[in-house]
Amino acid sequence: MVFALLIIVFILAIAFFHYIQGFFSAALSAIFAVFAAVLAFSYHETIVEKLLGGMFPDYIEPAVLLVLFMVIYLVLRSTFDSLVPGNVRVPVAVDKAGAAISGLVAGIFATGVLAVAAQELPFGPDIAGYTRYEVQDVKNVKVPTESRALAGQVWDEVKADKPGQFGSASHGVPIIPVDNILVNTVSYLSNPGGSLQSGKPLSSVHPDYLDELFGQRLGVEPGATHVSGNVPEKHIQTAKVVGLYRLDPNVTEADYELADIRKGNGTPLKAVRPGGGQMFLVIRVMVGHEAADSDGLFRFSPGTARLFVDDGSPGSPKDLYPVGTLDKGKKLLISKIDDFMFLDVKSQDRGVDLVYEVDQKSFEKQAPRNTFVEIKRLARVDLSGMAVNPDLKAAPEIELFLNPLIAHPERNPETILGLGGGQAAPQEQSNQPQSQQPSQGGGQPSSAAGFNFGEATASANLPVPIAVPKSQQNGNPAAVSGGNVTADKDGKLVGANLLDADPAQLAKGDVLGQFLLPAGQAMVQVSGTSGSSSPWLPLSEPEQYELVDSQSKHYQPYGIFAAYKDSRGAEQVRMLFINATTIAGQQPPQNTKAPSRIILYYIVPANTTLTEFDDHGQKAHALSLMAK
């Protein structure tokens, strides 16, 4: 909503400026704004690909779009102002009304350029409260491992329950959809008979450009590379297609993601079977190390791998997105369109088998004309006339970086114990408290006295001073005593992974302020001491300690802190706080005393009223706390 309000403010400001200029000047400005916006949008991608060679890929397209718009508008405006320096007299009412209407037109197209440029930037699905399709703000998840489960949250997950789809209906910027207005205008003018027709309508490359931009922001972390490009002039080919294959429609299917992570999104992910006249098409894509991030991983999602088809079938021209990936040539791992995917290309090129549902008649023997696949926006590969091979064989270099429990479900303790994890079909998350659900991994009841409740406070303060050099406060992990911490440029703690850290050493240098919290969220700290019978129990299974709000919603910890003394009597601390991901249960340090202080950290929506603290599914303490 913030994004929409900013757009409205800009439109009103532009309209007011034109209102005081008079009708003639404002009308000229509106015409120039429309002309500049349409031309800038039409040519900015071509300029990036042909002239700039895709340099600075994540930022060059929006930058060129904005610069091109401003240059065209200013040239036209200054030229006409010099040729026609005066104004035209019209009745006052006409002058004011016409100026205001012209200002609104200019504002809509100017902010349309701004809105499209913002969507081209490497943000996540949410841009200041605006998402093109419906997403779930946050959901709590439990991630099984080969030892103990991890607890965390998933943010901005697309609600669609069908693989390869964004959702039921898209929408432009709320209230005034300036992005839709601009793109639809360009599309109309570029169609046959339009004033910008050139034999290549916008729909012949981008049937739905704004959906494509939304897809590019899915399943890739904001700090990772969002755009990859093939630049033949510089002999750069970050992605290439090595084959098209037909896949058996009765192929074995499984979910790409763990069932415990799928829970809570309302409905399970639906299985995929080609309908009448449809078939599974496998596109084998190889990715080079040039496309990888600094850690050697190539990050992508089904939303970043669009297949453009113009075969005359219903809906053509259209964009198709993978319904999943093929594992070892024999198992289809169905995916949501925003699932995070990785290829490890540190040591060699790796590939992935992307599976699409296509028209059987069009792809029975070869790909139709004007068909291409596009990976991360600019890595575009023409498939026209490429043969579709019915003989698909596994290859060692085709290896997606899978969750170990997906690749080896037999190692998942919850699958072994029949608790619903691993490859099982996702089920709706239960709203029952844990005391009414099956025991997770043999959880110990609260009578074990693993944690003695002290107090609950709404605070984002750090438990001990933690220092990070200013030069390393950049969003990347920095090494400190006992592990590493991550701080942002404002000196706030993003994440921490500390084991057996010396508090005195932690405090040396540029001390951080508070925890960095997501917008609209608040932190609650529950402090206490360890129980006598199981002093380290809270650190080994933190997910068993929950806060409950007035709506009976349960919240698991985001982080945990413990202070204790080692065998020599020296003060030590342990701290695990990984913002918006997971915290892990830890084995207790050897030859140490029980923790003298334990703090559990929770992140909840701001202004939430918390009513109780639960220990192993049982109410342990009543609360009356507003999280602010």
C-alpha positions in Angstrom: 0.0 0.0 0.0 2.9 2.3 0.6 4.0 2.0 -3.0 0.5 2.9 -4.2 0.4 5.9 -2.0 3.7 7.1 -3.3 2.5 6.8 -6.8 -0.6 8.8 -6.0 1.4 11.5 -4.3 3.7 11.8 -7.4 0.7 12.0 -9.7 -1.0 14.7 -7.6 2.3 16.7 -7.4 2.8 16.5 -11.2 -0.9 17.4 -11.8 -0.6 20.4 -9.5 2.6 21.6 -11.2 0.8 21.4 -14.6 -2.3 23.0 -13.2 -0.4 26.3 -12.4 1.2 26.2 -15.9 -1.9 26.6 -17.9 -3.8 24.4 -20.4 -1.5 24.9 -23.5 1.8 24.2 -21.7 0.3 21.3 -19.7 -1.2 19.8 -22.8 2.1 19.9 -24.6 3.8 18.4 -21.5 1.2 15.5 -21.4 1.8 14.7 -25.0 5.6 14.7 -24.5 5.2 12.5 -21.4 3.2 9.9 -23.2 5.5 10.0 -26.2 8.6 9.7 -24.0 7.2 7.0 -21.8 6.2 4.9 -24.8 9.5 5.3 -26.6 11.6 4.7 -23.5 9.7 1.5 -22.7 9.8 0.3 -26.3 13.6 0.7 -26.7 15.2 0.3 -23.3 15.5 -3.4 -23.5 17.0 -3.3 -27.0 19.5 -0.7 -25.9 20.6 -2.8 -23.0 21.0 -6.0 -25.0 22.5 -4.6 -28.2 24.5 -1.5 -27.1 25.4 -2.0 -23.5 26.1 -5.8 -23.6 24.1 -6.4 -20.4 26.6 -4.8 -18.1 25.4 -4.2 -14.5 22.6 -6.6 -15.3 20.5 -6.1 -12.1 20.3 -2.4 -12.5 21.0 -1.4 -16.1 17.4 -1.9 -17.5 15.6 0.3 -14.9 18.4 2.9 -15.2 18.2 3.0 -19.0 14.4 3.2 -18.8 14.4 6.2 -16.5 17.2 8.0 -18.3 15.7 7.5 -21.7 12.3 8.8 -20.5 13.9 11.9 -19.0 16.1 12.6 -22.0 13.3 12.3 -24.5 10.9 14.4 -22.4 13.4 17.1 -21.7 14.6 17.4 -25.4 11.0 17.6 -26.6 10.0 20.1 -23.9 13.0 22.4 -24.3 12.7 22.3 -28.1 9.0 23.3 -28.1 9.5 25.9 -25.3 12.1 27.6 -27.5 9.9 27.4 -30.6 6.7 28.5 -28.8 7.7 30.6 -25.9 4.3 32.0 -25.2 1.0 30.6 -24.0 -2.5 30.4 -25.6 -5.3 32.3 -24.0 -8.5 30.3 -23.3 -11.4 30.8 -20.9 -10.2 30.5 -17.3 -12.4 27.4 -16.5 -11.1 25.6 -19.6 -7.6 26.7 -18.8 -7.6 25.3 -15.3 -9.6 22.1 -16.0 -7.6 21.3 -19.1 -4.3 21.9 -17.3 -5.4 19.6 -14.4 -6.5 16.8 -16.8 -3.3 17.2 -18.8 -1.3 17.1 -15.6 -3.0 13.8 -14.6 -2.2 12.3 -17.9 1.5 13.3 -17.6 1.6 12.1 -14.0 0.1 8.7 -14.9 2.6 8.0 -17.7 5.6 9.4 -15.7 4.8 7.3 -12.7 4.1 4.4 -15.0 7.7 4.5 -16.0 8.7 4.8 -12.4 6.5 1.8 -11.4 7.9 -0.4 -14.2 11.5 0.5 -13.3 10.8 -0.4 -9.7 9.6 -3.8 -10.7 12.7 -4.3 -12.8 14.9 -3.8 -9.8 16.2 -6.9 -7.8 13.6 -6.7 -5.0 11.6 -9.6 -3.6 7.9 -10.2 -4.5 6.8 -7.3 -2.3 7.7 -3.7 -3.3 6.7 -1.4 -0.4 3.5 -3.4 0.2 2.7 -4.0 -3.5 2.7 -7.5 -5.0 1.3 -8.3 -8.4 -0.3 -11.6 -7.2 -1.6 -12.5 -3.8 1.1 -13.7 -1.4 1.0 -15.0 2.2 2.8 -12.5 4.4 4.4 -15.0 6.8 3.9 -18.5 8.0 5.7 -20.5 10.7 7.4 -23.7 9.5 9.3 -26.6 11.0 12.1 -28.1 8.9 13.2 -31.6 9.7 16.9 -32.5 9.5 18.7 -35.8 10.0 19.0 -34.9 13.7 16.7 -32.2 15.2 14.1 -30.1 13.5 14.7 -26.4 12.8 12.1 -23.7 13.3 11.6 -20.6 11.1 9.3 -18.6 9.0 8.5 -18.2 5.3 7.8 -14.7 3.9 5.8 -13.5 0.9 5.0 -17.0 -0.5 2.8 -17.0 -3.6 -0.6 -18.5 -2.6 -1.1 -20.4 -5.9 -1.6 -24.1 -5.4 -0.9 -25.2 -9.0 2.7 -25.7 -10.3 3.8 -23.2 -13.0 1.2 -20.6 -12.1 1.3 -17.2 -10.2 -2.3 -17.2 -9.0 -5.8 -16.6 -10.1 -5.7 -12.9 -11.1 -3.0 -10.3 -11.5 -3.4 -6.6 -10.6 -1.4 -3.5 -11.3 -0.5 -0.9 -8.8 -3.5 -0.5 -6.5 -6.0 2.4 -7.0 -4.3 3.7 -10.2 -2.7 0.9 -12.1 -0.1 3.1 -13.8 2.1 0.2 -14.8 -0.7 -1.6 -16.6 -1.7 1.6 -18.3 1.8 2.1 -19.7 2.4 -1.4 -20.8 -1.0 -1.8 -22.4 -0.5 1.5 -24.3 2.8 0.3 -25.7 1.2 -3.1 -26.6 -1.7 -1.4 -28.4 0.5 1.0 -30.3 2.9 -1.8 -31.4 0.2 -4.1 -32.8 -0.6 -4.1 -36.5 -2.3 -0.8 -37.3 -0.7 0.9 -34.4 1.4 4.0 -34.7 4.5 2.1 -33.5 4.0 -1.0 -35.5 7.3 -2.4 -36.8 6.4 -6.0 -37.6 7.3 -7.1 -34.1 4.5 -6.3 -31.6 5.3 -6.3 -27.9 3.3 -9.4 -27.4 5.6 -11.3 -29.8 8.3 -11.1 -27.1 6.5 -10.2 -24.0 2.9 -11.4 -23.8 2.7 -10.1 -20.2 5.8 -8.1 -19.3 4.7 -7.3 -15.8 4.0 -10.9 -14.9 7.5 -11.7 -16.2 9.0 -9.1 -13.9 7.1 -10.5 -11.0 8.4 -14.0 -11.9 12.0 -12.7 -12.0 11.7 -11.5 -8.4 10.5 -14.9 -7.1 12.7 -17.5 -5.4 15.9 -15.4 -5.5 17.2 -13.6 -2.5 17.3 -9.8 -2.8 21.1 -9.8 -2.4 21.7 -12.4 -5.1 22.0 -11.8 -8.9 18.5 -11.5 -10.5 19.5 -11.1 -14.1 21.8 -13.2 -16.3 22.4 -12.6 -20.0 23.8 -14.2 -23.1 26.0 -11.7 -24.9 27.2 -13.2 -28.2 29.3 -10.1 -29.0 31.4 -10.7 -25.9 31.3 -14.5 -26.2 29.3 -14.8 -23.0 26.8 -17.6 -22.8 25.5 -18.0 -19.2 22.8 -20.4 -20.2 22.4 -22.8 -23.2 19.9 -25.5 -24.2 21.4 -28.9 -25.0 18.2 -30.7 -25.8 14.4 -31.0 -25.8 12.8 -34.2 -24.7 9.3 -35.7 -24.4 8.5 -37.0 -20.9 6.2 -39.9 -20.0 2.9 -38.3 -18.7 2.8 -41.1 -16.1 6.2 -40.2 -14.6 6.6 -40.6 -10.9 5.9 -37.3 -9.1 7.0 -36.0 -5.8 7.1 -32.5 -4.2 10.3 -30.5 -4.6 9.9 -29.1 -1.1 9.6 -30.7 2.3 6.0 -31.3 3.4 6.5 -29.4 6.7 7.4 -26.3 4.7 4.4 -26.6 2.4 2.1 -26.7 5.4 0.2 -23.6 6.2 -0.4 -22.2 2.7 -4.1 -23.0 2.8 -4.2 -25.9 0.2 -1.7 -28.6 -0.8 0.3 -28.3 -4.0 -1.7 -30.1 -6.7 -0.3 -33.0 -8.7 0.3 -32.4 -12.4 -1.0 -34.6 -15.2 -1.2 -33.4 -18.9 -4.7 -32.8 -20.0 -6.2 -33.6 -23.3 -3.9 -32.6 -26.1 -1.1 -31.7 -23.7 2.3 -33.2 -23.0 5.3 -32.9 -20.8 8.3 -31.1 -22.5 11.7 -31.3 -20.8 14.1 -28.5 -21.6 17.7 -29.4 -20.6 19.5 -26.1 -19.7 23.2 -25.9 -18.9 24.5 -23.0 -16.8 28.1 -21.7 -16.8 30.1 -20.3 -13.9 29.7 -16.8 -15.3 26.1 -16.7 -14.1 26.9 -17.7 -10.5 27.0 -15.6 -7.5 30.2 -15.1 -5.5 29.7 -18.4 -3.6 29.6 -20.4 -6.9 25.8 -21.0 -6.7 23.4 -20.1 -9.5 20.1 -19.1 -7.9 16.9 -19.3 -9.8 13.2 -20.4 -9.5 10.5 -21.6 -11.9 9.4 -18.0 -12.2 12.7 -17.0 -13.7 12.5 -19.6 -16.5 9.8 -18.6 -18.9 9.1 -20.5 -22.1 7.6 -18.2 -24.9 5.3 -20.0 -27.3 3.4 -18.6 -30.3 2.0 -21.7 -31.9 -1.6 -20.8 -32.6 -2.9 -22.7 -29.6 -5.4 -21.1 -27.2 -3.9 -18.1 -25.5 -1.0 -17.7 -27.9 1.3 -15.9 -27.8 1.9 -16.9 -24.2 4.4 -17.5 -21.5 4.7 -20.9 -19.8 6.6 -21.6 -16.6 8.0 -25.0 -15.4 5.7 -27.2 -13.4 8.8 -28.8 -11.9 12.2 -30.3 -12.5 13.3 -33.8 -13.4 15.5 -35.6 -10.9 17.9 -38.2 -12.3 15.8 -38.5 -15.4 13.0 -40.4 -13.8 11.2 -38.4 -11.0 9.3 -35.2 -11.6 9.7 -32.9 -8.6 6.7 -30.6 -8.9 7.3 -27.0 -7.7 5.5 -23.8 -6.8 6.5 -21.0 -9.1 8.5 -19.2 -6.3 10.5 -22.2 -5.0 14.1 -21.4 -4.4 16.5 -23.5 -6.6 20.2 -23.8 -6.9 22.9 -25.1 -9.2 26.5 -25.5 -7.9 28.7 -24.3 -10.7 31.8 -23.6 -8.7 33.9 -26.4 -10.3 32.0 -27.1 -13.5 29.0 -26.2 -15.6 25.8 -27.8 -14.3 22.4 -28.3 -15.8 18.7 -28.7 -14.9 15.8 -30.5 -16.6 12.9 -28.0 -16.6 9.5 -29.6 -17.2 6.8 -27.7 -19.0 3.2 -28.6 -19.9 2.8 -27.7 -23.6 0.5 -28.3 -26.6 1.2 -31.8 -27.9 0.4 -31.1 -31.5 2.8 -28.1 -31.6 5.8 -29.9 -29.9 5.3 -33.5 -31.0 8.4 -33.5 -33.2 10.0 -30.2 -32.9 9.6 -26.8 -31.3 7.5 -24.4 -33.3 8.8 -21.2 -34.9 9.4 -18.2 -32.7 9.8 -20.3 -29.5 12.4 -19.4 -27.0 13.3 -20.0 -23.4 14.5 -17.2 -21.2 16.5 -17.7 -18.0 16.7 -14.8 -15.5 15.4 -12.2 -18.0 18.3 -11.8 -20.5 19.7 -15.3 -21.0 17.4 -16.0 -24.0 17.8 -19.2 -26.2 15.9 -19.7 -29.5 14.3 -23.1 -29.7 12.7 -22.7 -33.2 12.9 -26.0 -35.1 14.8 -27.8 -32.4 14.0 -31.5 -32.4 12.0 -33.0 -29.5 13.8 -36.3 -28.6 11.6 -39.1 -27.1 14.7 -40.7 -25.5 15.5 -38.9 -22.3 18.5 -40.2 -20.4 20.0 -39.0 -17.1 23.3 -37.2 -17.2 25.8 -36.7 -14.3 26.1 -33.0 -15.0 22.3 -32.5 -14.7 22.2 -32.1 -11.0 20.0 -29.7 -9.1 21.2 -28.8 -5.6 18.5 -30.5 -3.6 17.6 -30.5 0.1 19.3 -33.7 1.4 16.0 -35.0 2.8 14.4 -34.6 -0.6 17.2 -36.4 -2.4 17.3 -39.1 0.3 13.8 -39.2 2.0 14.9 -42.4 3.8 17.1 -40.2 6.0 14.2 -38.1 7.2 13.5 -39.1 10.8 9.9 -37.8 10.5 9.3 -39.9 7.4 10.7 -42.9 9.2 8.6 -42.3 12.3 5.5 -41.6 10.2 5.2 -37.9 11.3 4.4 -36.5 7.9 7.7 -35.0 6.7 9.8 -35.5 3.6 8.2 -36.4 0.3 4.7 -37.1 1.5 1.9 -35.0 -0.1 1.6 -31.7 1.8 -1.2 -31.4 4.3 -2.8 -28.5 5.8 -1.1 -27.2 8.9 -2.9 -28.1 12.1 -4.3 -25.3 14.3 -4.2 -27.5 17.4 -1.6 -26.8 20.1 1.3 -29.1 20.2 -0.1 -30.9 23.3 -2.9 -32.2 20.9 -0.5 -33.3 18.1 1.9 -36.2 17.9 5.2 -35.8 19.7 7.8 -34.4 17.4 11.0 -36.4 17.8 10.2 -37.6 21.3 9.7 -34.1 22.8 10.0 -34.0 26.6 7.0 -32.8 28.6 7.1 -29.6 30.6 7.5 -31.5 33.8 11.1 -32.0 32.8 11.7 -28.4 33.9 14.0 -27.6 31.0 13.2 -23.9 31.3 12.2 -21.7 34.2 10.2 -18.7 32.9 11.4 -15.3 34.2 9.8 -12.5 32.2 8.6 -11.5 28.7 9.4 -8.1 27.3 8.9 -6.4 24.0 12.4 -5.3 23.1 14.9 -5.4 20.2 17.9 -4.8 22.4 21.0 -7.1 22.2 21.7 -9.4 25.2 25.4 -8.5 25.3 27.5 -5.9 23.5 28.4 -7.2 20.0 30.9 -5.2 17.9 31.5 -5.4 14.1 33.9 -3.1 12.3 32.1 -0.3 10.4 33.7 -1.6 7.2 32.1 -5.0 7.6 28.6 -3.7 8.4 27.4 -4.4 4.9 24.9 -7.3 5.2 27.6 -10.0 4.9 28.7 -12.4 7.7 31.7 -11.0 9.7 33.9 -13.3 11.8 33.9 -12.5 15.5 34.7 -14.5 18.7 32.9 -17.8 18.6 31.5 -17.6 15.1 30.1 -14.9 12.9 27.5 -12.1 12.9 25.8 -10.1 10.1 25.1 -6.4 10.5 23.5 -3.9 8.1 24.9 -0.5 7.2 22.9 1.1 10.0 24.6 -0.9 12.7 21.8 -3.3 13.4 22.2 -7.0 13.9 20.7 -9.1 11.0 21.9 -12.6 12.1 24.2 -14.3 14.5 25.8 -17.8 14.8 27.9 -17.8 18.0 29.1 -20.9 19.8 31.2 -20.5 23.0 32.0 -16.9 22.4 33.9 -14.7 24.9 31.7 -11.7 25.8 34.7 -9.5 26.4 36.1 -10.1 22.9 32.6 -9.6 21.4 32.4 -6.1 22.8 35.7 -4.8 21.3 35.2 -2.4 18.4 32.1 -0.7 16.9 29.2 -1.9 19.0 25.9 -2.6 17.2 22.6 -1.1 18.3 19.6 -3.4 18.1 18.3 -6.3 16.1 17.1 -5.5 12.6 13.4 -6.5 12.3 11.2 -6.8 9.2 8.8 -3.9 8.6 5.6 -4.2 10.6 7.1 -6.8 13.0 8.1 -6.6 16.7 10.4 -8.6 18.9 9.5 -10.3 22.1 12.2 -11.7 24.4 11.4 -14.4 27.0 14.2 -14.7 29.6 14.6 -17.3 32.3 16.9 -19.9 33.6 17.5 -23.6 32.8 15.8 -26.3 34.7 17.8 -28.5 37.0 17.0 -31.8 35.3 17.7 -30.8 31.7 19.7 -27.5 31.7 20.4 -27.5 28.0 17.0 -28.6 26.8 15.9 -25.2 25.5 18.9 -25.0 23.2 18.5 -28.5 21.8 14.8 -28.1 20.9 13.8 -24.4 21.0 10.7 -25.1 18.8 9.0 -26.6 21.9 8.7 -23.2 23.6 5.9 -21.1 22.0 4.2 -17.8 22.5 0.4 -17.7 21.9 -1.6 -14.6 21.0 -5.2 -13.6 21.7 -6.2 -15.3 18.4 -4.7 -18.7 19.6 -1.9 -18.3 17.0 1.4 -19.9 18.0 4.9 -18.4 17.4 8.1 -20.4 17.6 11.5 -18.8 18.4 13.6 -17.1 15.8 16.7 -17.2 18.0 18.1 -18.2 21.3 20.8 -16.9 23.7 22.5 -18.6 26.6 25.2 -17.4 29.0 27.2 -19.9 31.0 30.6 -20.6 32.5 33.1 -23.0 31.0 35.2 -25.6 32.9 37.7 -22.8 33.9 34.9 -20.6 35.2 35.2 -18.1 32.3 32.0 -16.4 31.0 30.8 -17.7 27.6 27.8 -17.2 25.5 25.9 -19.0 22.7 23.7 -17.2 20.4 21.8 -18.3 17.3 19.7 -15.7 15.5 19.1 -16.0 11.8 16.6 -13.5 10.6 13.7 -14.9 8.6 15.3 -18.3 8.2 15.9 -21.0 10.9 17.5 -21.6 14.2 19.1 -24.9 15.1 19.0 -27.1 18.2 22.6 -27.5 19.5 24.4 -30.1 21.5 25.6 -28.7 24.9 29.2 -27.7 25.3 31.4 -30.2 27.1 32.4 -29.8 30.8 30.3 -26.7 31.4 27.9 -25.6 34.1 24.2 -25.0 33.4 23.3 -21.7 31.7 22.9 -18.9 34.1 20.6 -17.0 31.6 18.6 -18.1 28.6 16.7 -15.8 26.3 14.2 -16.9 23.6 13.6 -14.5 20.8 10.3 -14.2 18.9 9.2 -12.1 16.0 5.5 -11.3 15.8 3.4 -8.8 14.0 3.5 -5.4 15.7 0.6 -4.7 18.1 0.0 -8.4 18.7 -1.4 -9.2 22.1 0.3 -12.2 23.6 -1.6 -14.2 26.2 0.5 -17.2 27.2 3.9 -18.9 27.1 3.7 -22.7 26.2 6.4 -25.2 27.2 6.2 -28.5 25.2 2.6 -27.8 24.2 1.4 -27.0 27.7 0.6 -23.6 29.1 3.5 -22.6 31.4 2.8 -18.9 32.1 0.0 -16.5 31.5 0.9 -13.2 29.7 -0.7 -9.9 29.0 1.8 -8.3 26.7 1.4 -6.0 23.7 4.3 -6.5 21.2 5.4 -3.0 20.0 
